[in-house]
């Protein structure tokens, strides 16, 4: 039980022995001060590093992309986004639409820029210091948000203007007037934000659809063909034909690109044939990758790559023909062509080469119609082969397969393909999306969740956050180690100093014992003295700390601690730290006071009175 008289006697004794008491308080303060400085620096570094992360370009952003484009359920849709938003770890989701444009500057010239989709709740805008009225003018006009610095670079000094953006589709270019609804003072240069609805309309127009949205000031005509809306040709492999064998350096480079290479028997062809396949599911060979493959192998006597597609069966007047993929200038033509020409001699995409027996005795070219599924296609036979196979351009073959599968339709007169209206429009399907986590601690779990769902993470602050956690752990462990050492030193110092003080008061203790005061009461006196020493020492160390903080937490101090030009304070002495230190010094003082007071139990009052 706490005895208030013991506490009062302990405090009175400090006044009577002010010199020795001051010495003990100074010793305690000298031990506490370095620990307070280290703990506050640890807190300061954590806050500074965390602020730096949150102000970085990626911050709590996770950019996800559909990895397997063959899986329709993975495409990001608005309904899927609504489901994700129910996750408490997610702050905001912004589907990505990006569109390269040309901006007319104040001098009439054109500058490259990129439009990026955004929403009113986009955390990027807040982080980049958005100033404006999002949610008003974009409802009845094309609108955008631009960096103040980019606006000045274009020669404009006011936002009360309309920026003319040139948007291109194939060979067509349309100037559109955009109103500026706000500015930002951060972000990447030459990038502007536009409402998602605006980017969706532009995407619809780029894919060949007409756009008529008077409420947003957009009226764009459809293109002659909407073939761009169809999925680009893709296959799991391609055939490479080369007059020279591939050396090890080329093979190694292709392996590093995630491609496997297999030599094929050449048969009657003297050239070297290779099958190059993409490793992993969903990793397909596209027309763009074929170009890269040809560039990598360019020293091997200009090889050609042909996308390998399953043969397409067509019905020609009761005769079944199996069309295989080829390209203009296929090196095999000199070995396979019996007569006539190979492909694209008449600049028609529906030219084919067939076995000689199909048109025996007829002159070339031969016009014919064949059925591809339910569609009737006008083909032109321009040559014959000697190996019993038929060939067509691989891109036309890919489109005809889409027609047969019902995903596209064909205008035989114009020789163009378009999306099947029944397949729907693609404006609400996204390949990429920006996901903003609610906190930094939510980034890693969200990344794991999206990866398990089949998405690829192509940008995030994961590595920075992991480094931040490692630094935080190292600093915490270091502070704990120093605190433990300092605590033991404080206990030892208080025990020694209190023991010396008790020795000097041996006679007084004997008299108190002779007066009938219990050992417990006398122990409480010295425990209270030790506690008061600890609390006053801690108070003195905090006062000294704030004096040092005023000096060091300045520009010069920041440079001294290697954080130049950093906003905020590098010393952070929080209420939590104060509570921890108060509890710790109380425990330390109690242990020291109790340990030193044990010597009182060995004092015999009879010995004192006899002296």
Buried (B, 14 or more C-beta within 10 A) or exposed (E): EEBEEBBEBBEEBBEEBEEBBBBBBBBBBBBBBEBBBBBBBBBBBBBBBBEBBBEEEBBBBBBBBBBBBEEEEBBBBBEBBEEBEEBEBBBBBBBBBEBEBBBBBEEEEEBEBEBBBBBEEBBBBEBBEBEBEBEEBBEEBBBBBBBBBBBEBBEBEEBEBEBBBEBEBEEEEBEBEBBBBBBBEBBEEEBBBBBBBBBBBBBBBBBBBEBEBEEBBBEBEBBEBBBBBBBEBBBBBBBBBBEEEBEEEBBEEBEEBEBEBEEEEEEEBEBBBBBBBBEEEBBBBBBEBBEBBBEBBEEBEEBBBBBBBEBBEBEBEEEEBBBBBBBEEBBBBEBBBEEBBBBBBEEBBBBBBBBBEBBEEEEBBBEBEBBBBEBEBEBBBBBBBEEEBBBBBBBBBBBBBBBBEEBBBBEEEEBBBBBBEEBEBBBBBBBBBBBBBBEBEBBBEBBEBBEEEBBBBEBBBBEBBEEBEEBBEEBEEEBEEBBEEBBEBBBEBBBBBBBEBBEEBBEEBBBBBEEEBEBEBBBBBBBBBBBBBBBBBBBBBBEBBEEBBEEBBEEEBBEEBEBEEBEEBBBBBEEEBEEEBBEBBBBBBBBBBBBBBBBBEEBEBEEBEEE
